[in-house]
């Protein structure tokens, strides 16, 4: 059963009733494999609830968001919040690509090509956060639109993820955040062949 439904006539999605949990593998991909925090950065992550030595299989969404805020301060100083989130999304994909499952994806992406990778994005996204829902539609050649339902949206982080996934297919992607609502947003996904 999916964790969201469309609300009455407003089209505004309803939030999941259960607390949102984020798999430990999300933290490991970004922090252990990509950013590799040490010193004050590592301590700040422990202070907000993420300790790689003792992390349970799932952590609350609030810990994920707090850990991303720590990463913005330590790994992206001087960048505005949206750009820092996009950079962290790119790092997230690179860290994920160093995991066992990620290595398989990374080696398959060039063979799959852009459109097949895009069509698998809803599954990839749910692997990171089961509460999120992504719908894709092709608009025209080399342009797709993604609509994301998310209880606590970070559209620029997801835009960075999508950009980096598409880079793995050897294209030059451009992902723009179009519309933002309190629990949903839209992305325009375009790319040029290399």
N, CA and C of each residue as an Amber inpcrd file, in Angstrom:
protein
   582
   0.8370000  -1.1800000   0.0000000   0.0000000   0.0000000   0.0000000
   0.8810000   1.2410000   0.0000000   0.5690000   2.2010000  -0.8490000
   1.3570000   3.4170000  -0.9150000   1.0450000   4.3150000   0.2550000
   2.0130000   5.1480000   0.6050000   1.8910000   5.9640000   1.7980000
   1.2410000   7.3110000   1.5430000   0.6820000   7.5420000   0.3760000
   0.0250000   8.8080000   0.1220000  -1.1840000   8.5680000  -0.7490000
  -2.1170000   9.4860000  -0.6700000  -3.2790000   9.4750000  -1.5460000
  -3.5820000  10.9070000  -1.9220000  -4.2710000  11.0780000  -3.0120000
  -4.6620000  12.4190000  -3.4220000  -5.8150000  12.8750000  -2.5400000
  -5.7340000  14.0620000  -2.0450000  -6.7900000  14.6240000  -1.2130000
  -7.9100000  15.1320000  -2.1130000  -9.0990000  15.0290000  -1.6470000
 -10.3200000  15.5030000  -2.2840000 -10.1620000  16.2920000  -3.5610000
 -10.6150000  17.5340000  -3.5660000 -10.6420000  18.3220000  -4.7850000
  -9.4390000  19.2330000  -4.9410000  -8.6340000  19.3820000  -3.9270000
  -7.5160000  20.3250000  -4.0210000  -6.3540000  19.7840000  -4.8170000
  -6.2550000  18.4710000  -4.9450000  -5.1080000  17.8810000  -5.6160000
  -3.8680000  17.8990000  -4.7580000  -3.9500000  18.4880000  -3.5750000
  -2.8210000  18.5440000  -2.6430000  -2.6770000  17.1730000  -1.9990000
  -1.5070000  16.5390000  -2.0820000  -1.3450000  15.2020000  -1.5230000
  -1.4540000  15.2000000  -0.0060000  -1.9470000  14.0960000   0.5120000
  -1.9770000  13.9180000   1.9630000  -0.6430000  13.3500000   2.4080000
  -0.2560000  13.6960000   3.6040000   1.0040000  13.2130000   4.1520000
   0.8310000  11.8310000   4.7390000   1.9000000  11.0470000   4.7820000
   1.8070000   9.7430000   5.4290000   1.5150000   9.9290000   6.9180000
   0.7530000   8.9920000   7.4780000   0.4090000   9.0720000   8.8910000
   1.5680000   8.6280000   9.7790000   2.3440000   7.6680000   9.3150000
   3.4710000   7.1580000  10.0990000   4.6610000   8.1050000   9.9490000
   5.5470000   8.1480000  10.9470000   6.7390000   8.9890000  10.8040000
   7.6040000   8.4890000   9.6430000   8.2260000   9.4180000   8.9580000
   9.0630000   9.0860000   7.8080000  10.4280000   8.6510000   8.3100000
  10.8880000   7.5010000   7.8150000  12.1990000   6.9720000   8.1760000
  13.0840000   6.9220000   6.9430000  14.3640000   7.1670000   7.1470000
  15.3400000   7.1880000   6.0680000  16.3230000   6.0400000   6.3120000
  16.5530000   5.1920000   5.2980000  17.4850000   4.0760000   5.4860000
  18.9040000   4.5560000   5.7890000  19.5780000   3.8050000   6.6240000
  20.9730000   4.1020000   6.9650000  21.8330000   4.1800000   5.7110000
  21.5180000   3.3990000   4.6850000  22.3340000   3.3970000   3.4680000
  22.3780000   4.7740000   2.7990000  21.3190000   5.5980000   2.9800000
  21.3690000   6.9660000   2.4470000  22.4770000   7.7610000   3.1220000
  22.5400000   7.6420000   4.4460000  23.5810000   8.3420000   5.2080000
  24.9540000   7.8200000   4.8100000  25.0830000   6.5000000   4.6960000
  26.3760000   5.9020000   4.3620000  26.8520000   6.3540000   2.9880000
  25.9410000   6.3670000   2.0100000  26.3290000   6.7890000   0.6650000
  26.8630000   8.2090000   0.6510000  26.1260000   9.1250000   1.2860000
  26.5370000  10.5240000   1.2630000  27.7370000  10.7910000   2.1590000
  27.6790000  10.2960000   3.3880000  28.7080000  10.6890000   4.3490000
  29.9250000   9.7710000   4.3310000  29.7420000   8.4840000   4.4110000
  30.9040000   7.5950000   4.4920000  31.6210000   7.4570000   3.1610000
  30.8590000   7.3900000   2.0630000  31.4940000   7.1550000   0.7670000
  31.8390000   8.4280000   0.0040000  31.0160000   9.4730000   0.1330000
  31.2590000  10.6780000  -0.6610000  31.9790000  11.7690000   0.1280000
  31.4110000  12.2160000   1.2200000  31.9600000  13.3740000   1.9280000
  33.0350000  13.0350000   2.9470000  32.9790000  11.8680000   3.5300000
  33.9770000  11.3900000   4.5000000  34.3030000  12.4130000   5.5880000
  33.3160000  12.7620000   6.3970000  33.5330000  13.7910000   7.4170000
  34.5230000  13.3480000   8.4900000  35.2350000  14.3370000   9.0140000
  36.1390000  14.0990000  10.1390000  36.0950000  15.3330000  11.0310000
  36.7270000  15.2590000  12.1720000  36.8370000  16.4000000  13.0770000
  35.4930000  16.9950000  13.4360000  35.3860000  18.3050000  13.2930000
  34.1710000  19.0300000  13.6440000  32.9670000  18.6330000  12.8110000
  33.1910000  18.3020000  11.5570000  32.1100000  17.8530000  10.6750000
  31.5120000  16.5590000  11.2270000  32.3460000  15.5750000  11.5450000
  31.8710000  14.2940000  12.0860000  31.1710000  14.4940000  13.4200000
  31.7270000  15.3680000  14.2640000  31.1090000  15.6190000  15.5590000
  29.7480000  16.2820000  15.4020000  29.6450000  17.2250000  14.4790000
  28.3610000  17.9000000  14.2460000  27.3020000  16.9040000  13.7830000
  27.7030000  15.9070000  12.9850000  26.7580000  14.8620000  12.5670000
  26.3130000  14.0300000  13.7690000  27.2410000  13.6850000  14.6390000
  26.8640000  12.9410000  15.8540000  25.9240000  13.7770000  16.7170000
  26.1780000  15.0750000  16.7830000  25.3500000  15.9610000  17.6020000
  23.8970000  16.0060000  17.1220000  23.6820000  15.8370000  15.8160000
  22.3020000  15.8650000  15.3000000  21.6750000  14.4800000  15.2200000
  22.4170000  13.4490000  15.6350000  21.8160000  12.1210000  15.7130000
  22.3400000  11.0750000  14.7530000  23.3600000  11.4040000  13.9430000
  23.9240000  10.3930000  13.0480000  25.3520000  10.0640000  13.4510000
  25.5110000   8.8650000  13.9770000  26.8270000   8.3340000  14.3180000
  26.9880000   7.0510000  13.5090000  27.9120000   7.0240000  12.5390000
  28.0480000   5.8430000  11.6860000  28.3570000   4.5570000  12.4590000
  28.9290000   4.6930000  13.6440000  29.2780000   3.5120000  14.4430000
  28.0570000   2.8630000  15.0960000  27.0280000   3.6550000  15.3700000
  25.8830000   3.1320000  16.1200000  24.5470000   3.3370000  15.4140000
  24.5590000   3.7910000  14.1710000  23.3110000   4.1200000  13.4690000
  22.4410000   2.8750000  13.2840000  21.1540000   2.9880000  13.6100000
  20.2290000   1.8840000  13.3530000  19.9600000   1.7650000  11.8540000
  19.2120000   0.7580000  11.4630000  18.9100000   0.5160000  10.0510000
  18.1330000   1.6870000   9.4310000  17.2750000   2.3270000  10.2190000
  16.4970000   3.4840000   9.7570000  16.6130000   4.5960000  10.7800000
  16.6740000   5.8290000  10.2790000  16.7220000   7.0030000  11.1490000
  15.5670000   7.9310000  10.7720000  15.1030000   8.7470000  11.7080000
  14.0050000   9.6680000  11.4030000  14.3950000  10.6870000  10.3290000
  13.4090000  11.1120000   9.5680000  13.6240000  12.1170000   8.5310000
  14.2550000  13.3730000   9.1230000  13.9000000  13.7110000  10.3440000
  14.4560000  14.9030000  10.9840000  15.9740000  14.8010000  11.1290000
  16.4880000  13.6060000  11.3670000  17.9420000  13.4200000  11.4710000
  18.5820000  13.5960000  10.0940000  17.9390000  13.0680000   9.0590000
  18.4460000  13.2300000   7.6870000  18.5230000  14.7100000   7.3290000
  17.4420000  15.4390000   7.6020000  17.4250000  16.8650000   7.2820000
  18.4900000  17.6210000   8.0810000  18.6440000  17.2990000   9.3640000
  19.6590000  17.9650000  10.1960000  21.0640000  17.6190000   9.6940000
  21.2680000  16.3720000   9.2800000  22.5760000  15.9610000   8.7540000
  22.8750000  16.6950000   7.4440000  21.8600000  16.9020000   6.6130000
  22.0680000  17.6670000   5.3790000  22.4260000  19.1150000   5.6960000
  21.8060000  19.6880000   6.7200000  22.1450000  21.0560000   7.1240000
  23.6030000  21.1340000   7.5750000  24.0450000  20.1260000   8.3260000
  25.4520000  20.0690000   8.7460000  26.3470000  19.9680000   7.5120000
  25.9680000  19.1290000   6.5590000  26.7740000  18.9610000   5.3470000
  26.8370000  20.2550000   4.5420000  25.7350000  20.9930000   4.4790000
  25.7710000  22.2720000   3.7590000  26.7940000  23.2100000   4.3860000
  26.8280000  23.2590000   5.7080000  27.7810000  24.1580000   6.3890000
  29.2230000  23.7150000   6.1980000  29.4710000  22.4060000   6.2600000
  30.8530000  21.9120000   6.2360000  31.3770000  21.6000000   4.8380000
  30.5170000  21.0800000   3.9640000  30.9820000  20.6530000   2.6460000
  30.6950000  21.6780000   1.5520000  29.7990000  22.6210000   1.8290000
  29.4140000  23.5990000   0.8120000  29.4120000  25.0190000   1.3700000
  30.4520000  25.4090000   2.1010000  30.4340000  26.7550000   2.6840000
  30.3940000  27.8130000   1.5790000  29.6190000  28.8440000   1.8320000
  29.5430000  29.9380000   0.8720000  28.4990000  29.7620000  -0.2170000
  27.9190000  28.5620000  -0.3440000  26.8790000  28.3580000  -1.3530000
  25.5120000  28.6300000  -0.7430000  24.6250000  29.1900000  -1.5440000
  23.2360000  29.3720000  -1.1110000  22.6210000  27.9990000  -0.8640000
  21.5820000  27.9650000  -0.0450000  20.9590000  26.6950000   0.3290000
  20.5560000  25.8250000  -0.8390000  19.9330000  26.4150000  -1.8670000
  19.4770000  25.6200000  -3.0160000  20.6590000  25.0210000  -3.7670000
  21.6860000  25.8220000  -4.0150000  22.8480000  25.3030000  -4.7440000
  23.5850000  24.2610000  -3.9050000  23.6960000  24.4930000  -2.6080000
  24.3440000  23.5120000  -1.7310000  23.5670000  22.2020000  -1.7420000
  22.2360000  22.2590000  -1.7080000  21.4350000  21.0350000  -1.7770000
  21.6660000  20.2970000  -3.0850000  21.7780000  21.0310000  -4.1810000
  22.0240000  20.4010000  -5.4890000  23.3870000  19.7190000  -5.4950000
  24.3970000  20.3920000  -4.9450000  25.7420000  19.8020000  -4.8630000
  25.7010000  18.5360000  -3.9980000  24.9940000  18.5790000  -2.8820000
  24.8840000  17.3930000  -2.0230000  24.1580000  16.2620000  -2.7360000
  23.1620000  16.5720000  -3.5490000  22.4870000  15.5430000  -4.3410000
  23.4420000  14.8550000  -5.2930000  24.3220000  15.6290000  -5.9140000
  25.3330000  15.0450000  -6.8150000  26.3020000  14.1600000  -6.0250000
  26.7420000  14.6530000  -4.8660000  27.6320000  13.8470000  -4.0240000
  26.9430000  12.5440000  -3.5910000  25.6690000  12.6550000  -3.2780000
  24.9130000  11.4780000  -2.8490000  24.9980000  10.3660000  -3.9050000
  24.7990000  10.7210000  -5.1750000  24.8640000   9.7210000  -6.2480000
  26.2660000   9.1420000  -6.3490000  27.2800000   9.9930000  -6.2270000
  28.6560000   9.4970000  -6.3090000  28.9740000   8.5680000  -5.1380000
  28.4770000   8.8890000  -3.9570000  28.6750000   8.0020000  -2.8150000
  27.9310000   6.6930000  -2.9870000  26.7030000   6.7740000  -3.4710000
  25.9080000   5.5720000  -3.7220000  26.6010000   4.6800000  -4.7460000
  27.2350000   5.2910000  -5.7420000  27.9230000   4.5250000  -6.7880000
  29.1000000   3.7240000  -6.2380000  29.5200000   3.9890000  -5.0120000
  30.6120000   3.2430000  -4.3960000  30.1240000   2.0740000  -3.5440000
  28.7980000   1.9330000  -3.4250000  28.2470000   0.7950000  -2.6860000
  28.0960000  -0.3850000  -3.6440000  27.8350000  -1.5560000  -3.1170000
  27.6930000  -2.7460000  -3.9640000  26.5830000  -2.5570000  -4.9880000
  25.4040000  -2.1860000  -4.5380000  24.2790000  -1.9820000  -5.4530000
  24.5780000  -0.8280000  -6.3930000  25.1680000   0.2230000  -5.8750000
  25.4820000   1.3940000  -6.6850000  26.4790000   1.1060000  -7.7900000
  27.4600000   0.2570000  -7.5200000  28.4450000  -0.0950000  -8.5640000
  27.7660000  -0.7990000  -9.7250000  26.7810000  -1.6310000  -9.4120000
  26.0390000  -2.3180000 -10.4760000  25.2890000  -1.2930000 -11.3180000
  24.5900000  -0.3680000 -10.6520000  23.8710000   0.6820000 -11.3750000
  24.8310000   1.5210000 -12.2060000  25.9300000   1.9570000 -11.5990000
  26.8630000   2.8520000 -12.2820000  27.4290000   2.2120000 -13.5390000
  27.6990000   0.9170000 -13.4900000  28.2320000   0.2660000 -14.6840000
  27.1440000   0.0260000 -15.7300000  25.8760000  -0.1120000 -15.3000000
  24.7830000  -0.3630000 -16.2420000  24.2330000   0.9080000 -16.8700000
  24.3630000   2.0470000 -16.1940000  23.7430000   3.2900000 -16.6620000
  24.1030000   3.6570000 -18.1050000  25.3780000   3.6110000 -18.5010000
  25.6830000   3.9620000 -19.8940000  25.0250000   3.0080000 -20.8920000
  24.8630000   1.7600000 -20.4930000  24.2270000   0.7840000 -21.3870000
  22.7210000   0.9940000 -21.4640000  22.1160000   1.4070000 -20.3580000
  20.6760000   1.6380000 -20.3290000  20.2810000   2.8660000 -21.1410000
  21.0880000   3.9090000 -21.0670000  20.7580000   5.1480000 -21.7480000
  19.8540000   6.0280000 -20.8970000  19.6530000   7.2510000 -21.3690000
  18.9430000   8.2620000 -20.5930000  17.5110000   7.8630000 -20.2980000
  16.7330000   7.5480000 -21.3080000  15.3050000   7.3320000 -21.0990000
  15.0220000   6.1100000 -20.2390000  15.8000000   5.0670000 -20.3890000
  15.5850000   3.8860000 -19.5290000  15.9970000   4.1790000 -18.0940000
  17.0690000   4.9580000 -17.9020000  17.4370000   5.3660000 -16.5350000
  16.3430000   6.2380000 -15.9360000  15.8330000   7.1870000 -16.7250000
  14.7480000   8.0360000 -16.2300000  13.5340000   7.2080000 -15.8340000
  13.1760000   6.2400000 -16.6550000  11.9850000   5.4360000 -16.3540000
  12.1480000   4.6310000 -15.0670000  13.3870000   4.4200000 -14.6440000
  13.6400000   3.6870000 -13.3940000  13.7860000   4.5930000 -12.1780000
  13.7880000   5.9010000 -12.3900000  13.9520000   6.8360000 -11.2750000
  12.9250000   6.6590000 -10.1540000  11.6450000   6.4010000 -10.4570000
  10.7010000   6.2090000  -9.3410000  11.1240000   5.0730000  -8.4030000
  11.6540000   4.0060000  -8.9600000  12.1160000   2.8810000  -8.1440000
  13.3560000   3.2720000  -7.3510000  14.2930000   3.9640000  -8.0020000
  15.5120000   4.3980000  -7.3050000  15.1620000   5.3340000  -6.1520000
  14.2290000   6.2480000  -6.4050000  13.8450000   7.2140000  -5.3800000
  13.2060000   6.5240000  -4.1800000  12.3240000   5.5690000  -4.4370000
  11.6770000   4.8390000  -3.3400000  12.6770000   4.0000000  -2.5510000
  13.7510000   3.5810000  -3.1850000  14.7810000   2.8320000  -2.4560000
  15.4340000   3.7120000  -1.3950000  15.4620000   5.0260000  -1.6420000
  16.0400000   5.9520000  -0.6810000  15.0340000   6.4570000   0.3390000
  13.7930000   6.6380000  -0.0890000  12.7310000   7.1140000   0.8040000
  11.4130000   6.5370000   0.3080000  10.8910000   5.5800000   1.0360000
   9.6710000   4.9030000   0.6090000   8.4570000   5.8140000   0.5770000
   8.4890000   6.9100000   1.3060000   7.3380000   7.8040000   1.3600000
   7.2310000   8.7170000   0.1430000   8.2780000   8.8240000  -0.6510000
   8.2650000   9.7210000  -1.8060000   7.6460000   9.0260000  -3.0150000
   6.9990000   9.8170000  -3.8360000   6.3670000   9.3210000  -5.0580000
   6.8200000  10.2090000  -6.2070000   7.2550000   9.6070000  -7.3000000
   7.7120000  10.3490000  -8.4620000   6.9530000   9.8740000  -9.6910000
   6.4290000  10.8320000 -10.4420000   5.7510000  10.5100000 -11.7030000
   6.4990000  11.2190000 -12.8230000   6.7570000  10.5110000 -13.8940000
   7.4980000  11.0540000 -15.0270000   6.6470000  11.0580000 -16.2800000
   6.8800000  12.0570000 -17.1190000   6.2330000  12.0620000 -18.4260000
   7.1870000  12.6920000 -19.4330000   7.2440000  12.0860000 -20.6030000
   8.0500000  12.6540000 -21.6820000   7.2810000  13.8440000 -22.2510000
   7.9760000  14.9710000 -22.4180000   7.3540000  16.1840000 -22.9520000
   7.6400000  16.2900000 -24.4470000   8.8840000  16.1270000 -24.7970000
   9.3440000  16.1440000 -26.1910000  10.7030000  15.4620000 -26.2080000
  11.3410000  15.4320000 -27.3630000  12.6560000  14.7990000 -27.4620000
  13.6250000  15.4680000 -26.4820000  14.2870000  14.6840000 -25.6790000
  15.2830000  15.1200000 -24.6970000  14.7240000  16.0920000 -23.6620000
  13.4280000  15.9640000 -23.3580000  12.8420000  16.7500000 -22.2680000
  11.7320000  15.9390000 -21.5980000  11.8590000  15.7790000 -20.2740000
  10.8540000  15.0920000 -19.4740000  10.4560000  15.9990000 -18.3200000
   9.3190000  15.6950000 -17.7510000   8.8370000  16.4070000 -16.5660000
   8.6510000  15.3820000 -15.4560000   9.1310000  15.7320000 -14.2700000
   8.9560000  14.8720000 -13.0940000   8.1060000  15.6200000 -12.0820000
   7.1370000  14.9390000 -11.5210000   6.3500000  15.4800000 -10.4230000
   6.6520000  14.6230000  -9.2080000   7.0640000  15.2690000  -8.1240000
   7.4850000  14.5520000  -6.9230000   6.5710000  14.9410000  -5.7640000
   6.0300000  13.9290000  -5.0940000   5.2580000  14.1370000  -3.8690000
   6.1750000  13.7470000  -2.7220000   6.3480000  14.6780000  -1.7860000
   7.3160000  14.5020000  -0.7140000   6.8160000  15.2480000   0.5230000
   6.7360000  14.5580000   1.6410000   6.2480000  15.1700000   2.8790000
   7.1370000  16.3180000   3.3400000   8.4050000  16.2900000   2.9920000
   9.3530000  17.3110000   3.4260000  10.2930000  17.5880000   2.2560000
   9.8400000  18.3550000   1.2660000  10.5740000  18.4410000   0.0030000
  11.9040000  19.1830000   0.0660000  12.8450000  18.6470000  -0.6840000
  14.1320000  19.2890000  -0.9660000  14.3420000  19.1860000  -2.4780000
  13.6320000  19.9880000  -3.2610000  13.6730000  19.8050000  -4.7140000
  15.0590000  19.9610000  -5.3180000  15.8810000  20.8420000  -4.7770000
  17.2080000  21.0170000  -5.3640000  18.1210000  19.8260000  -5.0810000
  17.9480000  19.1720000  -3.9450000  18.7050000  17.9560000  -3.6640000
  18.3410000  16.8880000  -4.6980000  17.0410000  16.6920000  -4.9200000
  16.5940000  15.6860000  -5.8930000  17.0180000  16.0850000  -7.3040000
  16.9920000  17.3770000  -7.6240000  17.4730000  17.8280000  -8.9370000
  18.9470000  17.4570000  -9.1190000  19.7440000  17.6300000  -8.0710000
  21.1500000  17.2330000  -8.1400000  21.3170000  15.7360000  -8.3250000
  20.4720000  14.9540000  -7.6520000  20.4940000  13.4990000  -7.8150000
  20.2000000  13.1360000  -9.2670000  19.1320000  13.7160000  -9.8200000
  18.7440000  13.4030000 -11.1980000  19.8520000  13.8120000 -12.1630000
  20.4220000  14.9820000 -11.9790000  21.5260000  15.4200000 -12.8510000
  22.6690000  14.4110000 -12.8330000  23.0430000  13.9750000 -11.6480000
  24.1980000  13.0760000 -11.5470000  23.8850000  11.6940000 -12.0920000
  22.6570000  11.2270000 -11.8910000  22.2520000   9.9430000 -12.4880000
  22.3650000  10.0330000 -14.0030000  21.8740000  11.1260000 -14.5780000
  21.9180000  11.2640000 -16.0360000  23.3450000  11.4280000 -16.5510000
  24.2040000  12.0660000 -15.7730000  25.6160000  12.1600000 -16.1850000
  26.2260000  10.7730000 -16.3350000  25.7480000   9.8430000 -15.5440000
  26.2450000   8.4630000 -15.6420000  25.9040000   7.8320000 -16.9910000
  24.9110000   8.3820000 -17.6890000  24.5440000   7.8570000 -19.0100000
  25.2970000   8.5660000 -20.1270000  26.2180000   9.4540000 -19.7280000
  27.0990000  10.1810000 -20.6590000  26.3510000  11.2190000 -21.4890000
  25.4950000  11.9950000 -20.8240000  24.8600000  13.1490000 -21.4500000
  25.1270000  14.3720000 -20.5750000  24.7900000  15.5460000 -21.0860000
  24.9040000  16.7960000 -20.3260000  23.4970000  17.2020000 -19.8880000
  23.1390000  16.9350000 -18.6180000  21.7730000  17.2010000 -18.1610000
  21.5860000  18.6220000 -17.6350000  20.3360000  19.0770000 -17.6820000
  19.9150000  20.3270000 -17.0480000  18.5820000  20.0220000 -16.3710000
  18.5340000  20.2170000 -15.0770000  17.3200000  19.9420000 -14.3110000
  16.9220000  21.2310000 -13.6080000  15.7200000  21.6980000 -13.9170000
  15.2070000  22.9380000 -13.3350000  14.0440000  22.6250000 -12.4040000
  14.0100000  23.2950000 -11.2700000  12.8720000  23.2040000 -10.3670000
  11.8230000  24.1710000 -10.9010000  10.6240000  23.6470000 -11.1950000
   9.5840000  24.4830000 -11.7920000   8.5930000  24.9920000 -10.7570000
   7.8400000  24.1220000 -10.2070000   6.7620000  24.4960000  -9.2960000
   7.0240000  23.8610000  -7.9420000   6.8030000  24.6160000  -6.8940000
   6.9530000  24.0770000  -5.5430000   5.6720000  24.3270000  -4.7640000
   5.1820000  23.3020000  -4.1060000   4.0630000  23.4130000  -3.1730000
   4.5720000  22.8870000  -1.8370000   3.7210000  22.8690000  -0.8440000
   4.1870000  22.4600000   0.4800000   4.6080000  20.9890000   0.5320000
   4.0370000  20.1510000  -0.3230000   4.3600000  18.7240000  -0.2780000
   4.5800000  18.1230000  -1.6620000   4.8940000  18.9600000  -2.6400000
   5.1220000  18.4560000  -3.9890000   5.8980000  19.4970000  -4.7820000
   6.5210000  19.0460000  -5.8550000   7.2260000  19.9550000  -6.7510000
   7.3810000  19.2960000  -8.1050000   7.7400000  20.0990000  -9.0980000
   7.9440000  19.5950000 -10.4540000   9.3440000  19.9620000 -10.9170000
   9.9260000  19.0710000 -11.6980000  11.2470000  19.2770000 -12.2770000
  11.1580000  19.1650000 -13.7890000  11.8630000  20.0420000 -14.4920000
  12.0160000  19.9000000 -15.9460000  13.3940000  19.2930000 -16.1740000
  13.4280000  18.1720000 -16.8520000  14.6650000  17.4130000 -17.0770000
  14.9770000  17.4750000 -18.5680000  16.1030000  18.0720000 -18.9000000
  16.5400000  18.1550000 -20.2960000  17.9790000  17.6700000 -20.3820000
  18.3940000  17.2950000 -21.5680000  19.7710000  16.8710000 -21.7440000
  20.2150000  17.0500000 -23.1830000  21.5080000  17.1890000 -23.3330000
  22.1520000  17.2360000 -24.6480000  23.0920000  16.0550000 -24.7470000
  23.2000000  15.5220000 -25.9310000  24.1480000  14.4290000 -26.1530000
  25.5610000  14.9980000 -26.0930000  26.4770000  14.1900000 -25.6150000
  27.8800000  14.6280000 -25.5160000  28.5520000  14.5150000 -26.8570000
